[in-house]
Amino acid sequence: MALRVLRVGVAVLLGASGALICAASWQRWADACPWGERQGAPCDGLQDHRYDFVAPTAPWEPVGDAALLAGWSLLLLAVAFVALPWALAGRRPGIVSAVASSCAVLAMAAVGVATVRSALTGTPVDPIASELTVPVWYLVPPALLARFAIAGRGWGRVAAVWLILSTPLVAAPTYAVGPYDAQPWWEAVSGLFIVAASLCLVSAAAFGTGATPGRTPTPMPPRTTSAAPRSPVRGST
């Protein structure tokens, strides 16, 4: 039961994170690049990296509330990552995975806070210790998710795969690359992957086992019944 509750809680956080990043992508692309229409001068201009809103760097031009929505999306994702090992694998992570997960949470939170601050000030704000936090945010989550995908089963494994596809490490050389700089709506594609992972965790909660996180159910030994020895019945003489 506890594992089911944990998975639903993480699924809610992932779903909210995915929805926010989709909303941020809508802020950037909806007016100039309607979904499926990726040609024209306004759309071509928005593909420039100066409009990127996740951990923006100079030169940067804000577009609506995209950066604010993206920053909160990252913060919710960081909170979800706290319990993600239990939710995906169904058991307590080892010491190495726990330390790496903690580093990923801190780095993701640092990038999220910097993105929110950039949105509020209108100027790019570097994450704390950006020389360390940005590479950790970029590299560690995909490695952790690959580990969880191997350790997980069923819907938990599928959720880990969707989350791997949503990471910047996978997006950058694939669906985030556009004709000029950024592919229109690529952030929404990443958000949809996160929402898909959320739905997988809901399915895992509904159809998986409800064991307590960190404990592996111990099968009960088969019950054997042995008949008591019967004393011989003495016949009457």
N, C-alpha and C positions, 0 to 999 in steps of 0.2 A: 504493500500500500504506500509506504513512504517513497519508494522509487517512482511510483506512478505520479505522486504529487510533485516530486522534484522535476520529473520530465515535463509535466504540464507547466510548471513555473518557468523553466528554461525556454519552453516553446513560446510562451507569452512574450518573454523578453526578446527572443529571436524574431518573432513576428512583428513586434513593434519596431525593432531595429531595421528590419527589411522594409517595412512600410515607410519609415522616415527617410531612408536613403532613396526610395522610389520617389517620394515627394520632393526631395532635393533635386533629383534628376529632372523632374517635371518643371521645377522652377527655372532650370537652365535652358531646357530644350523646347518646351511646349510651344512657345510663340514662334520661334524661328525655324524649328525643325519638327514639324508634326511627325508622329510615329509612322515610319515607312517612307517619309519624304526627306531625303538627305542631300538635296542639291539646292543651289541658290546662294546668292551672296550673303544673306544674313546667317544662314546655317553654316556656311563655310567659315565665317568670321568667328562664330561661337566655338568652333573646334580648337581654337588656339588655347594653349595651356595656361594663358593668363586668366582664363575663366575657370580653371580647376578649383574646386572648393573643398577638397579633402586635404588637410595639412597644406594650405596654400603657401606659396613662396612668391617673393617679388620677382617681376612685376605681377600684380594681381588686380583684377577688377571684379568686385562682388556682383553676383546676379541674384537679386531678390533675397530670399531667406535661405538660399541653398546651403551656404556654409553652416548656418545655425542648425538646420535640420540634420545635416551630415554629422556635425559634432555630437549632437544628442544621440544619433544612431550609433556612433562609435562608443559612446559611454554606456548605452544599454547593452551593446555587444560585449563590452568589457565585463559588465556585471554578469551576463550570461556565461561568460567563459569561466567564472569562478566555480560554477557547479557543472560545467559542460563535461568534464571527464566522467563523472558519475552518471550523467544523463545518457551519454553515448555508449559507454562500455558497460554500464550497469554495476560497476564495482569501484572501490577506492583505487586511485592511481598509485603507482609506485613513487618512490622518493624523487627519481629523476624527472618523471612526468609532472609531478606536483611542483617542483622548483621551476621547470620550464614554463608550466602553465601560469605560475605566479608572475614570472617575468613578462609573459605575453599580456597578462591583465594590466600590469603597471604600464607597459609601453603603449598599449591600446588606449588606456585612460589618458596618458600624457598627450597622445595625438588628438584624442577627442577634446580635451580641455583646450588645447592650443587652437583647434578649429573653431570652437565656440567663442573663444576670446577674439579670434580674427574676425568672426562675424560681428561681434559687438563693437569692436573698435574700427572696423573697416580697413584695417591694415594687417598684413601677414604677421602672425605671432609664432615664433619657433617653439616646438615642444621642449619641455625641460630635458636637458642633456640630449639634444636632438642627434648628436653624432652616435649615440648609443640607442636611444629609444626608437628612432625611425627604422634602422636596420632590424632591430628585434621585432618591431611590429610587422615588418615586411616579411621576415624569414621564419620566425618561430611558429606563429599560428599554423601555417600549412604543414610544417613538420609534425606538430602535435596532432593535428587533425588526421594526418596519415597514420600516426600511431594509434589513435582512437578508432580509425576505420578498420585497422588490422585486429585490434582487441575486441571491437564491438561485434554484435550479431544482429541480423534482421534489420529492422527499421533504424536502429541506432547506427549501424554501418552505413546505410543509405544516407542518413542525415549528415554524417561526417563527410561523405563524398560531395554532397551539395555544398557544404560549407567550404570545402577545399576549392571548389570552382568559384566561390564568391571572393576569394582572397585577392589582394592586389598582385601577389606574385604570379598567380595564374592569369588574372585579367590583363595585366600590363602587356604581355607579348601576344595576346589573342584577341578577345572581343573588345578590349578598350582601345585598340589601335584603329584610327580612322584614316580617311583619305589624306588628311592634313596632319592633325595632331590627335585629338581625342575623338573616338567614335561616338556619334550622337546616341544618347540614351544608355551608354554602357553602364553607368551607375545604377540605372533601373534594372538592368540585367543582373547585376550583382545582387541587388536587393531581392529580386525574384528568387534567386538561388537560396538566399537566407530564409525567405518565406517558405520555400519548399522544404528546407531542413526543419523548420518549425512544424510543418504539417507531419513530417515523418516522426518527430518526437511525440506528437499527439497520438499518432497511430501506435507508436511503441508503448505509450502509456495505456492505450485502450486494449491492445492485444498482447502486450508482453507480460512478463512476470512482474509481480509487485513486491519483490524482495527488498529488504532494508538496505540502503546504500552502504557499501563497504563490507557487506556480509554475503557470503555465498551460501545459498540454501543447502543444508545437509540432508541428503536423502535418508529417509527412515529405513532401517534394516527391515527386511521382510519378516513378518511375524510367523513364527513356526509354532505349531501346536503339536505337542507330543502326548500321546495317550499314556496315562499312568499304567504301570504294569499291573495286570490283573492277577490277583492271587488265585491259585488253582482252587477250584471248588471240589471239596471232598465229597465224594459220593457216600451215601449211607450204606452201612454194611449190615 
